[in-house]
């Protein structure tokens, strides 16, 4: 049976399978290995197909890093936020460059002297990760009058730190501000059912007694632990009860809400956990909102429900970095051009990694690329490495490396199997090494005529 799957008309006129003859699918690799390498009177007498599939995928991934031509490219325009999400199948980058009007790449270099920390907690004067507030409380009331304007630091759904007057499940249910006294008043309620008011005074306290207490606002913001003051906060009111398991709530006004906003309310999971897994808005109607996660506690009609949208400012380090106006913003010269060479030592002692004006980027494990301010609006090309396992259509292998995958699977199975004689393991290890080396030579795609043309320039005299 021939290996050609398409007729000449399908291939040339309809464009089916263009370039596919040079590759073989991973599924074919597994089938052929199972047929040729396993069975009676063979080194691998019996093996599960799932084991073959696992080692085949691992072999494809490892070969993709430094043997196979698995480099991909993505073009995008740098937004005003100076941040771009990495591709879904990104493993590592090979090059970032911005494109000029002639289509020429200008290499962007990594910035290793800055970052964007993902954790930026509040700190008091003692350096503790907490914000201490003096509050006035009244016996029999669940209103806490805070000594100052703290609206930038608190949101509905936030919990105070441990305090003998507060239930461990209590949370901020309402926030109001009195401009005449410059004080913020918060309403405290119990988390379960939102109906019980906590008894913040002991039973022996006199009616109407007041007291000043020291409260601690814990670091429980829901958007990547960014500072609340850097976020947009809006509120609305529930128009109907919400029950456990509901994902749609009826509200009085949804005009100020947007998709992607996170919910700040204890009835939703992780709303005060400080993680990015909190419920968020996925759908908005005229009088209802759909959430990404269901309620874990009942919500009562008339309650205030808060929503937070991140401005994307991030840490102070990142804000300072991206707001810096580089002196070479209007200069597009490349370090490899002749601009810097004729200066005859005037730039003596220059750090080579800084001797370019194409801009900088850095990756901090946040799943985003951060760019310097002079790259705003530039068209950038990201060349990156993938493991070729992102989608079924990508799980293909060049035929030059087919034997290397067979040897890799065989070695992986034999080396992890008990009671396999060591000389057999070492034999397949050597065969695997030799097969990968052969694949690298074949895939290097070296042509004698091309090398000859390049070497013709090496005979030129180099003047110093």
Residue pairs with C-beta under 8 A, 6 or more apart in sequence:
3 21
4 21
5 17
5 20
6 16
6 17
10 16
10 17
11 17
11 18
20 396
22 398
22 399
23 396
23 397
23 398
23 399
24 396
24 397
24 399
24 402
25 395
25 396
25 397
26 56
26 57
26 60
26 395
26 396
26 397
27 395
29 56
29 397
29 402
29 405
29 406
30 49
30 52
30 53
30 56
32 406
33 52
33 56
33 406
33 409
33 410
34 49
34 52
36 406
37 43
37 44
37 406
37 409
37 410
38 44
38 45
38 46
38 47
38 52
39 45
43 410
43 414
43 424
43 428
44 410
44 413
44 414
47 413
51 413
52 409
52 413
55 408
55 409
55 412
55 413
56 405
56 409
57 389
57 395
58 408
58 412
59 404
59 405
59 408
59 409
59 412
60 68
60 387
60 388
60 389
60 395
60 397
60 405
61 387
61 388
61 389
62 408
63 397
63 401
63 404
63 405
63 408
63 436
63 439
64 70
64 385
64 386
64 387
64 388
65 91
65 92
65 385
65 387
67 401
67 404
67 436
67 439
67 440
67 443
68 388
68 397
68 398
68 401
68 443
69 398
69 443
70 385
70 386
70 387
70 388
71 94
71 383
71 384
71 385
72 87
72 89
72 383
72 384
72 385
72 386
73 381
73 382
73 383
73 384
74 87
74 381
74 382
74 384
75 99
75 379
75 380
75 381
75 382
76 84
76 379
76 380
76 382
77 377
77 378
77 379
77 380
78 84
78 98
78 371
78 375
78 376
78 377
78 378
78 380
79 376
80 376
81 312
82 322
82 370
82 371
82 372
82 373
82 375
82 376
83 312
83 368
83 369
83 370
83 371
84 368
84 369
84 371
84 380
85 367
85 368
86 363
86 367
86 368
86 369
86 384
87 382
87 384
87 386
88 390
89 386
89 387
89 389
89 390
89 391
89 394
90 384
90 386
91 384
91 385
91 386
91 387
92 384
92 385
93 363
93 382
93 383
93 384
93 385
94 383
94 384
94 385
95 105
95 107
95 381
95 382
95 383
96 107
96 108
96 361
96 369
96 380
96 381
96 382
96 383
97 105
97 106
97 107
97 108
97 358
97 380
97 381
97 383
98 105
98 106
98 108
98 358
98 359
98 375
98 378
98 379
98 380
98 381
99 105
99 106
99 378
99 379
99 380
99 381
100 106
100 332
105 381
106 332
106 334
106 358
107 334
107 356
107 358
108 358
108 359
108 360
108 361
108 371
108 375
108 380
109 353
109 356
109 358
109 359
109 360
109 361
110 360
110 361
110 362
110 363
111 321
111 360
111 361
111 362
111 372
112 362
114 317
114 318
114 321
114 362
115 315
115 317
115 318
115 362
115 364
116 314
116 315
116 317
116 318
116 321
116 362
116 364
116 366
116 370
117 315
117 317
117 318
117 364
118 224
118 225
118 314
118 315
118 364
118 365
118 366
119 225
120 225
120 226
120 227
120 314
120 315
120 316
121 129
121 219
121 225
122 129
122 130
122 131
122 153
122 217
122 219
122 227
123 129
123 130
124 130
124 131
124 132
129 219
130 161
130 216
130 217
130 218
130 219
131 150
131 153
131 216
131 217
132 214
132 215
132 216
133 146
133 147
133 148
133 150
133 214
133 215
133 216
133 217
134 146
134 147
134 212
134 213
134 214
134 215
135 144
135 145
135 146
135 147
135 212
135 213
135 214
135 215
136 144
136 145
136 147
136 210
136 211
136 212
137 143
137 144
137 145
137 165
137 200
137 201
137 210
137 211
137 212
137 213
138 208
138 209
138 210
139 200
139 201
139 205
139 206
139 207
139 208
139 209
139 210
140 201
140 207
140 208
141 200
142 187
142 188
142 189
142 197
142 198
142 200
143 185
143 186
143 187
143 188
144 185
144 186
144 187
144 188
144 215
145 183
145 184
145 185
146 183
146 184
146 185
146 186
146 215
147 183
148 182
148 183
148 184
149 177
149 182
149 183
149 184
150 184
150 217
151 175
151 177
151 184
152 228
152 229
153 217
153 228
153 229
154 172
154 175
154 184
154 186
154 217
154 228
155 172
155 175
155 221
155 228
155 233
155 264
155 306
155 308
156 172
156 173
156 174
156 175
156 235
156 264
156 265
156 304
156 305
156 306
157 171
157 172
157 263
157 264
157 265
157 266
157 271
157 272
157 306
158 171
158 172
158 217
158 218
158 220
158 221
158 264
158 272
159 170
159 171
159 172
159 218
159 220
159 272
160 166
160 170
160 172
160 188
160 215
160 216
160 217
160 218
161 215
161 216
161 217
161 218
162 168
162 216
163 213
163 215
163 216
165 198
165 200
165 201
165 213
166 188
166 198
166 200
167 190
167 198
169 190
169 191
169 192
170 188
170 189
170 190
170 191
170 198
171 188
171 189
171 191
171 266
171 272
172 186
172 187
172 188
173 186
173 187
173 188
173 189
173 194
173 303
173 304
174 186
174 187
174 304
175 184
175 185
175 186
175 187
176 184
176 185
176 186
177 183
177 184
177 185
178 184
178 185
188 197
188 198
188 200
189 195
189 196
189 197
189 198
190 196
190 197
190 198
191 266
191 297
192 297
193 297
193 298
193 300
194 266
194 267
194 297
194 298
194 299
194 300
194 303
195 300
201 209
201 211
219 225
219 274
220 272
220 273
220 274
221 227
221 228
221 231
221 274
221 308
222 262
222 263
222 264
222 270
222 271
222 272
222 273
222 274
222 275
222 276
222 278
222 308
223 231
223 262
223 276
223 308
223 309
223 310
224 276
224 310
225 274
226 310
226 313
226 314
226 315
227 313
228 308
230 310
230 311
230 313
231 308
231 309
231 310
231 311
232 308
232 309
232 310
232 311
233 264
233 306
233 307
233 308
233 309
234 256
234 257
234 261
234 306
234 307
234 309
235 304
235 305
235 306
235 307
236 251
236 252
236 253
236 254
236 256
236 257
236 304
236 305
236 307
237 251
237 252
237 253
237 302
237 303
237 304
237 305
238 249
238 250
238 251
238 252
238 299
238 300
238 301
238 302
238 303
238 304
238 305
239 250
239 251
239 252
239 287
239 301
240 249
240 250
240 301
241 298
241 299
241 300
241 301
242 249
242 267
242 295
242 298
242 299
243 295
243 298
244 294
244 295
244 296
244 297
244 298
245 294
245 295
246 294
246 295
247 290
247 291
247 292
247 293
247 294
247 295
248 288
248 289
248 290
248 291
249 288
249 289
249 291
249 295
249 299
249 305
250 287
250 288
251 287
251 288
251 289
251 305
252 287
254 284
254 285
254 286
254 287
254 288
254 289
257 281
257 284
257 289
257 307
258 281
258 284
258 309
259 281
259 282
259 283
259 284
260 280
260 281
260 309
261 280
261 281
261 307
261 308
261 309
262 271
262 278
262 279
262 280
262 307
262 308
262 309
262 310
263 271
263 278
263 279
263 280
263 281
263 291
263 305
263 306
263 307
264 271
264 272
264 305
264 306
264 307
264 308
265 271
265 299
265 303
265 305
265 306
266 272
266 297
267 295
267 296
267 297
267 298
267 299
268 278
268 279
268 291
268 293
268 295
268 296
269 277
269 278
269 279
269 293
269 296
270 277
270 278
270 279
271 278
271 279
278 293
279 291
279 292
279 293
280 291
280 292
281 289
281 290
281 291
281 292
281 307
282 290
282 291
282 292
283 289
283 290
284 290
299 305
313 319
318 370
321 370
321 372
322 370
322 371
322 372
322 373
323 373
324 372
324 373
325 373
326 357
326 359
326 372
326 373
326 374
328 357
328 374
329 373
329 374
331 357
332 357
332 358
333 339
333 340
333 357
334 356
334 357
334 358
335 352
335 355
335 356
335 357
335 358
340 347
340 355
347 355
357 374
359 371
359 372
359 374
359 375
359 378
360 371
360 372
361 369
361 370
361 371
361 372
361 375
362 369
362 370
363 369
363 370
364 370
369 382
371 380
386 394
388 394
388 395
388 396
388 397
389 395
397 405
398 443
400 439
400 442
400 443
401 436
401 439
401 442
401 443
403 435
403 438
403 439
404 432
404 435
404 436
404 438
404 439
406 435
407 428
407 431
407 432
407 434
407 435
407 436
408 432
408 435
408 436
410 428
410 431
410 432
411 425
411 428
411 429
411 431
411 432
414 420
414 424
414 425
414 428
415 425
415 428
415 429
